Amino acid sequence: MTTSSPDTVLAAERAHLEYARDQLRRMQASAASLDASTASDPLNAAVLSGVLARRVASLQEDPSTTLFFGRMDQRSAHGSETFHIGRRHVSDVRGDPVVVDWRAPVSTAFYRASATDPMGVELRRRFGVDQGRLTAYEDEHLTSGERSARSALLAAEVERPRSGPMRDIVSTIQPEQDEVVRSDLGRSLCVQGAPGTGKTAVGLHRAAWLLYSFRGRLERSGVLVVGPNRAFLEHVGAVLPSLGEVRVRHATVDALLAHDTVRAEDSPQVALLKGDERMAEVLRRAVWQDLGRPREPLVLPRGARRWQVPASEVQDEMDALVRRGLRYSAARELLPRRLAHLVMLRLERSGDFPGDRAQEAIARSAPVRAYAAALWPALDPATLLARLLSDADALAAAADGLLTEAEQHTLRWSAPPRSARAARWSRADMALLDELADLLERTPSLGHVVLDEAQDLSPMQLRAVGRRASTGSITVLGDLAQGTTPWAATSWREAMGHLGRPEHELVVLDRGFRVPGLVIDFAARLLPVIAPGLGAPRSVRDNPGRLDIVAADPARRSAAVVEAVGAATGEPGSVGVIVPDAFTDAIARALERAGIAHGRLDADHGDDEDRQVELVPASIAKGLEFDRVVVVEPSAIAAAEPDERTGLRRLYVVLTRAVSGLTVVHSEPLPGALGAG
Ligand SMILES: Nc1ncnc2c1ncn2[C@@H]1O[C@H](COP(=O)(O)OP(=O)(O)OP(=O)(O)O)[C@@H](O)[C@H]1O
């Protein structure tokens, strides 16, 4: 065995990188030379030309990174084979791989092999990368029995100061994360994990892996990522494009269910009730109870005769349509044809065989259409919901035995609008409108949905997301301890049931990659109160982090915040100033007066300018992270929520956003649960 010096190894790997770059350029030139005009017709030529243009663009090299970040030498039936692993596949002129895609089956061993189960991997090499250059490498000899040292490159990646939007973690995906990423398309997973355990990262990489592995199916049916607000989606939105996947839709729950403009806000009590799963049955009944009962026969004049179908036969036909389990509107469309069929039977019995076209004509005739429309009226979600929320009798008929009278009273509008069009809908109403829309017409399903921060959705919202994956699968990410809505999930089994996935797999991630030890220990003091039984993450960070608690005189609170932010800006990395929502304007003014340039996040937008300092109202901090965080007045953050537990959960979210340092500035006493320890 020869041992090479580190310089020789690095030189050889750099040469391989140059070779891979040459091959990528060759692939791009060859794609660019393909001629779309050879297609059989102009339409095909236009499609082909689009495909080729996308292919050429996808073969563009990203100069800020390298074509591979790892290598493994693996024993196989053909001897030892070497694979370089990168974000995309590169092959040589014979079609042999020069770099294999991290998502290819062969790459699995790179992520999963260990000293206890080497999977034939004799050597795993990770590279240090800087601005498109290979700067270092780290070897593990898995089959030699040698114990692997802790990876310095992983540590460097985890410890790096955060700035700008979230990055991919493709070079350092951990084995327990990889199991989630590469789970089969048919499997619906629920990932419970404490803050910073990589749930979001894992969900996004799973979407990329699924698209690679099941491209044909998923490009047709689509993949959707659902997150809590726009600021969050902007934070995570660059990850999939950096992995070459530009066609994944990202949406907030609100955008997904935007059946109308939200112009009203419900009290927590009303919102809780509107989000309750019992509403699904109330709405189902409300739709179907509009079906009429035929009392008169269907009468159809035709030529000199009048044909009659008795009401009882019409009823049987309607019952048969209901039993078929069709959506209301689909069955409604069929009724005239079924009635025409009954008329045809009579015509045929009398010796008249007018043919199929006559059946269509009968179905479209005015008497049949009018008769069918009276029995099976056209409905629309807004009119139906407005009626339920305005009309005590209509609601009582649908909610009988499901909602108490007091609940029905709570649900009803105190001042009903004059018409459905004038209704002022709330966010919770959107999920009800969505349910109604689906009862009338089936909502199209996507191939896969990744639902992040799922603990915050009401049962009715979960149903709405679930129906968008009814013929596909779903990856659900969340943390029960971070639930901050009055309807937050208390059990994943229940939540997965609402999503239509009672059969699912629950995975728990517990290694924390974001929050350093000192900070997580501080935040975890809240856990026994907010989520008894749920553990804190085990921080994998080397750096214990910094925790500063600054007690300021009330008159000096803003000044203390400005000082803390000023100190934080002295180092590289992002700074998040997380404040009670009601303090946002005042703190913004204080920062401006002190000349501290900052962005301001809110539920509708992130910061497109990507500034070092971001001012973040506590209610939208979920899912975000900053290198250093200044939290202002924890007790006011907690007090802004409707109850103590929700308040402390909000605080837990806020305190777990920091990667290297947390400063807490307060004038009021800290919440009791934080003081202990
Ligand atoms: N394997 C990994 N290698 C390097 N960094 C990682 C790894 N896994 C996670 N991280 C980093 O840890 C941080 C937290 O990840 P992420 O936001 O996905 O966690 P989360 O569980 O969704 O957190 P939260 O519940 O607070 O939203 C991110 O900066 C992410 O890039």
The ligand as a MOL file (V3000), in Angstrom:
LIG
                    3D

  0  0  0     0  0            999 V3000
M  V30 BEGIN CTAB
M  V30 COUNTS 31 33 0 0 0
M  V30 BEGIN ATOM
M  V30 1 N -26.6950 17.6450 8.2310 0
M  V30 2 C -26.5320 18.9350 8.3650 0
M  V30 3 N -25.3710 19.5070 8.0170 0
M  V30 4 C -25.1690 20.8360 8.1520 0
M  V30 5 N -26.0980 21.6880 8.6000 0
M  V30 6 C -27.2880 21.1710 8.9570 0
M  V30 7 C -27.5630 19.7780 8.8670 0
M  V30 8 N -28.8400 19.5750 9.2730 0
M  V30 9 C -29.3250 20.7820 9.6050 0
M  V30 10 N -28.3970 21.7310 9.4150 0
M  V30 11 C -28.5390 23.1750 9.6460 0
M  V30 12 O -29.1990 23.3840 10.8720 0
M  V30 13 C -30.0140 24.5330 10.7970 0
M  V30 14 C -31.4100 24.1860 11.2380 0
M  V30 15 O -32.0400 23.4180 10.2450 0
M  V30 16 P -33.6000 23.5310 9.9730 0
M  V30 17 O -34.0210 24.9530 9.8760 0
M  V30 18 O -33.9040 22.6080 8.8570 0
M  V30 19 O -34.1600 22.9450 11.3620 0
M  V30 20 P -35.6650 22.7520 11.8290 0
M  V30 21 O -35.6870 21.4480 12.5450 0
M  V30 22 O -36.5870 22.9220 10.6850 0
M  V30 23 O -35.8090 23.9280 12.8870 0
M  V30 24 P -37.1160 24.6760 13.4540 0
M  V30 25 O -37.9790 23.6530 14.1260 0
M  V30 26 O -36.5570 25.6440 14.4200 0
M  V30 27 O -37.7770 25.3370 12.2840 0
M  V30 28 C -29.9370 25.0410 9.3720 0
M  V30 29 O -28.9590 26.0530 9.2910 0
M  V30 30 C -29.4640 23.8270 8.6090 0
M  V30 31 O -28.7700 24.1800 7.4520 0
M  V30 END ATOM
M  V30 BEGIN BOND
M  V30 1 1 1 2
M  V30 2 1 2 3
M  V30 3 2 2 7
M  V30 4 2 3 4
M  V30 5 1 4 5
M  V30 6 2 5 6
M  V30 7 1 6 7
M  V30 8 1 6 10
M  V30 9 1 7 8
M  V30 10 2 8 9
M  V30 11 1 9 10
M  V30 12 1 10 11
M  V30 13 1 11 12
M  V30 14 1 11 30
M  V30 15 1 12 13
M  V30 16 1 13 14
M  V30 17 1 13 28
M  V30 18 1 14 15
M  V30 19 1 15 16
M  V30 20 2 16 17
M  V30 21 1 16 18
M  V30 22 1 16 19
M  V30 23 1 19 20
M  V30 24 2 20 21
M  V30 25 1 20 22
M  V30 26 1 20 23
M  V30 27 1 23 24
M  V30 28 2 24 25
M  V30 29 1 24 26
M  V30 30 1 24 27
M  V30 31 1 28 29
M  V30 32 1 28 30
M  V30 33 1 30 31
M  V30 END BOND
M  V30 END CTAB
M  END
